[in-house]
Amino acid sequence: MNYSILVVDDSWESREMIMSVLNTDEAYDIALAENGEEALSKMQLKNYDLVITDISMPVMDGLELLDHLNKEMPNIPVITFTGFGDLFGIKALERGAEDCIFKPFDARDFKLRIAKALKYSHLKKYHDRLEQKNEELRMLSVTDQLTQLYNRHFMLDALGREFARAKRYRSKLSCAMVDIDHFKMINDEYGHMQGDSIMREFSALIKNTCREVDICCRYGGEEFLIILPETDRRGAECMANRLKRATETMPIFKVNSTELMDELTISISIGLAYYPDPRIKTEQDLVGLADEALYMAKDKGRNCVIVA
């Protein structure tokens, strides 16, 4: 593997010496900078596997460079070297350096330390990519493909956790069952692709209307369940009415187009239930009451909010 290394030192002789030592046995891709400021400029243009920097330099020294890298590029390992003894070395390690080498150094020891740091860098990047892939897979497993909201499997787990927490700590918990009115008519008149597009736009509207702590899920078909932790009846009604008003004015675009469909608007019906309530013993009771309230909203003529 061809690693890229940035060597930072204000001394031309030191830079040349490090290059000659590193390129004795390995074919490293080595770039040079005279101070920390120039190093940061180069790092904006290219990703490096390792930075080797002197501590004492004009313009921006190695410790200042370390501080910048810790904030801006914390995943890049940094090795410092100095001829000013243990005090500077300890400061460098305390500020996040991977290693500190003291001048004059042994060429063999120097190369071994560089190889170790590069191996660590490679393993960390591999681990980070693996973690990212695992997180992507986890999100796929709990996300509804069409709406990008949580799927029903995740909903059941989250509902169980939130209800157990509310019951244990005697806190408030509400849920909203939401249904898009006359959605079958929209599919029949405008086609399922247009219906899917409306589902995606409405799902985004739900996310934007709710708080970060709220758990927005696709229940099935054109129905959605929103779990509202630490929310009483009044708070749930405020959220539901806010979502209803936002839906009435939601712009609807033609599929794969920026053209507005002025003739098409949608409305929603919402059923609410909240805990504590003497009728609610389990999370299924909570959802059941919200579902009953939703049917009442439909019987009342739709486009309204009903509390169980």
C-alpha positions in Angstrom: 0.0 0.0 0.0 1.3 3.4 -0.9 0.9 5.7 2.1 0.9 9.5 1.8 2.9 11.4 4.5 3.1 15.1 5.1 6.4 16.2 6.6 6.4 19.7 8.3 9.7 21.3 9.3 11.1 24.8 8.8 14.6 23.3 8.2 15.3 22.2 4.6 18.0 19.8 5.9 15.6 18.1 8.3 13.0 17.6 5.6 15.5 16.1 3.2 16.9 13.8 5.9 13.4 12.5 6.8 12.7 11.9 3.1 15.9 10.0 2.6 15.3 7.8 5.7 11.7 7.0 4.8 12.4 6.2 1.2 15.3 3.8 1.9 13.0 0.8 2.0 9.5 2.0 1.4 7.9 3.9 -1.4 6.0 6.5 0.5 4.2 9.4 -1.2 5.8 12.3 0.7 4.8 16.0 0.7 6.7 18.8 2.4 5.6 22.0 4.3 7.7 24.6 6.0 5.3 25.4 8.9 1.9 24.5 10.3 0.1 27.1 8.2 1.4 25.7 5.0 0.6 22.2 6.2 -3.0 23.1 6.8 -3.3 24.6 3.3 -1.9 21.4 1.8 -4.3 19.3 3.8 -7.3 21.1 2.4 -6.3 19.8 -1.0 -5.3 16.3 -0.2 -5.9 13.6 2.4 -2.8 12.3 4.1 -2.4 9.1 6.1 0.2 10.6 8.5 1.6 14.0 9.5 5.2 14.2 10.8 5.8 17.6 12.3 8.6 19.5 14.1 7.4 21.3 17.2 9.5 24.5 17.0 8.7 26.4 13.8 7.9 30.0 12.8 4.4 31.2 11.7 2.6 28.2 13.3 4.5 25.7 15.4 3.8 22.0 15.8 1.7 22.3 18.9 -0.6 24.9 17.2 -0.9 22.6 14.2 -1.9 19.7 16.6 -4.7 21.9 18.0 -6.0 22.7 14.6 -5.9 19.0 13.5 -7.6 17.8 16.6 -10.5 20.1 15.8 -10.7 19.8 12.0 -9.1 16.4 11.1 -9.1 14.3 14.3 -8.7 11.0 12.5 -5.3 11.8 11.0 -2.4 10.5 13.2 0.4 13.0 14.0 4.0 12.2 15.0 6.0 15.1 16.5 9.7 15.4 16.8 11.8 17.8 18.8 15.3 18.5 20.0 14.1 20.4 23.1 13.6 17.4 25.5 10.8 15.7 27.4 8.8 18.8 28.2 7.8 19.5 24.6 7.2 15.8 24.0 4.8 15.5 26.9 3.0 18.7 25.7 2.6 17.1 22.3 1.3 13.8 23.6 -1.2 15.7 25.9 -2.5 17.6 22.9 -3.2 14.4 20.9 0.1 13.4 19.1 0.3 9.7 18.3 4.0 9.6 19.2 6.9 12.0 19.8 10.5 11.4 18.6 13.5 13.1 20.0 16.4 14.5 18.0 18.8 13.1 17.1 16.9 9.9 16.3 17.9 6.4 15.2 16.9 5.8 11.6 15.7 2.3 12.2 13.7 3.3 15.3 12.2 6.2 13.3 11.1 4.0 10.5 9.5 1.5 12.9 7.5 4.2 14.6 6.3 5.6 11.3 5.3 2.1 10.1 3.4 1.5 13.4 1.5 4.8 13.1 0.6 4.1 9.5 -0.7 0.6 10.4 -2.8 2.1 13.1 -4.1 4.8 10.7 -5.0 2.1 8.2 -6.8 -0.1 10.8 -8.7 2.9 12.1 -9.9 3.9 8.7 -11.0 0.4 8.0 -12.8 0.3 11.4 -14.5 3.6 10.7 -15.7 2.4 7.3 -16.9 -0.8 8.8 -18.8 1.1 11.5 -20.3 3.3 8.8 -21.5 0.3 6.8 -22.9 -1.3 9.9 -24.8 1.9 10.7 -26.2 2.0 7.2 -27.3 -1.6 7.4 -28.9 -0.9 10.8 -30.8 2.1 9.4 -32.0 0.1 6.4 -33.3 -2.6 8.8 -35.5 -0.1 10.7 -36.5 2.3 7.9 -39.5 2.2 5.6 -38.1 2.3 2.1 -40.8 4.6 0.6 -41.2 7.2 3.3 -37.8 7.0 5.0 -39.6 7.0 8.3 -39.2 4.2 10.9 -40.8 1.0 9.9 -43.4 -1.0 11.8 -40.8 -3.3 13.4 -38.9 -0.4 14.9 -42.2 1.2 15.9 -43.3 -1.7 18.0 -39.9 -1.8 19.8 -39.8 1.9 20.4 -43.4 2.0 21.6 -42.7 -0.8 24.1 -39.6 1.0 25.4 -41.3 4.4 25.7 -44.4 3.0 27.4 -42.3 1.0 29.9 -40.3 4.2 30.6 -43.5 6.3 31.1 -45.0 3.7 33.3 -41.9 3.3 35.5 -41.2 7.0 35.9 -44.8 8.1 35.9 -44.2 10.4 32.9 -46.5 11.4 30.1 -46.7 9.7 26.7 -48.9 10.4 23.8 -49.3 8.9 20.3 -51.0 10.1 17.2 -52.5 7.9 14.5 -52.5 9.8 11.2 -54.3 8.9 8.0 -54.2 10.7 4.6 -57.8 11.4 3.6 -59.2 9.8 0.4 -55.8 8.5 -0.6 -57.2 5.7 -2.7 -59.0 8.3 -4.8 -55.6 10.1 -5.4 -54.0 6.8 -6.5 -56.9 6.0 -8.8 -57.1 9.5 -10.4 -53.4 10.4 -10.6 -51.6 7.1 -10.5 -49.6 5.2 -7.9 -46.4 7.0 -8.7 -48.0 10.3 -7.9 -49.4 8.7 -4.8 -45.9 7.5 -3.7 -44.5 11.0 -4.4 -47.2 12.5 -2.1 -46.3 9.9 0.6 -42.7 10.9 0.5 -43.5 14.6 0.6 -45.9 14.2 3.5 -43.4 12.0 5.4 -40.9 14.8 5.1 -43.5 17.2 6.4 -44.1 15.0 9.4 -40.4 15.0 10.3 -40.2 18.8 9.9 -43.2 19.3 12.1 -42.3 17.0 14.9 -39.5 17.4 17.5 -36.3 15.4 17.3 -37.4 13.2 20.3 -40.6 12.3 18.6 -40.6 8.9 16.8 -42.3 9.1 13.4 -43.3 5.8 11.8 -45.2 4.4 8.9 -47.9 2.2 10.4 -49.1 0.7 7.1 -50.6 1.9 3.8 -51.2 5.6 4.1 -51.4 5.5 7.9 -48.7 6.8 10.2 -48.0 6.6 14.0 -46.2 9.3 15.8 -44.9 8.5 19.3 -44.6 11.6 21.5 -42.5 11.1 24.6 -43.0 13.4 27.6 -46.1 14.9 26.0 -49.6 15.4 27.6 -52.9 15.8 25.9 -52.5 19.5 25.3 -49.0 19.1 23.7 -50.3 16.3 21.5 -53.2 18.4 20.3 -50.9 21.3 19.5 -48.7 19.0 17.4 -51.6 17.4 15.6 -53.3 20.7 14.7 -49.9 22.1 13.6 -49.4 19.1 11.3 -53.0 19.3 10.0 -52.6 23.0 9.0 -49.2 22.4 7.4 -50.7 19.5 5.4 -53.5 21.7 4.0 -51.0 24.1 2.6 -48.3 21.6 1.5 -47.3 22.1 -2.1 -47.7 19.0 -4.3 -45.5 18.5 -7.3 -45.9 16.3 -10.3 -43.8 13.2 -10.2 -40.1 13.8 -11.1 -40.9 17.5 -11.8 -40.9 20.9 -10.2 -44.3 21.7 -11.6 -46.9 22.4 -9.0 -50.3 20.7 -9.1 -52.5 23.5 -7.9 -55.6 21.5 -8.4 -54.5 18.8 -5.9 -54.5 19.3 -2.1 -54.6 16.8 0.7 -55.9 16.6 4.2 -55.4 14.3 7.1 -57.4 12.8 10.0 -55.7 12.3 13.3 -56.6 10.2 16.4 -54.9 11.0 19.6 -54.4 9.0 22.8 -52.3 9.8 25.9 -51.0 8.2 29.0 -51.7 8.1 31.9 -55.3 7.1 31.3 -57.2 4.5 33.4 -58.2 2.8 30.1 -54.6 2.2 29.2 -52.7 -0.7 30.7 -50.4 -1.6 27.9 -48.9 0.1 24.8 -51.4 -1.9 22.7 -54.2 -0.1 24.6 -52.5 3.3 23.8 -52.4 2.5 20.0 -55.9 1.0 20.1 -57.4 4.2 21.6 -55.6 6.4 19.1 -56.9 4.1 16.3 -60.5 4.4 17.7 -60.1 8.2 17.7 -58.9 8.1 14.1 -62.1 6.3 13.0 -64.1 8.8 14.9 -62.3 11.6 13.0 -63.2 9.9 9.7 -66.8 9.4 10.7 -67.0 13.1 11.6 -66.0 14.0 8.0 -62.2 13.8 8.0 -59.7 16.6 8.1 -59.9 16.9 11.9 -58.3 15.9 15.2 -60.1 13.7 17.7 -58.8 12.8 21.2 -59.8 9.4 22.6 
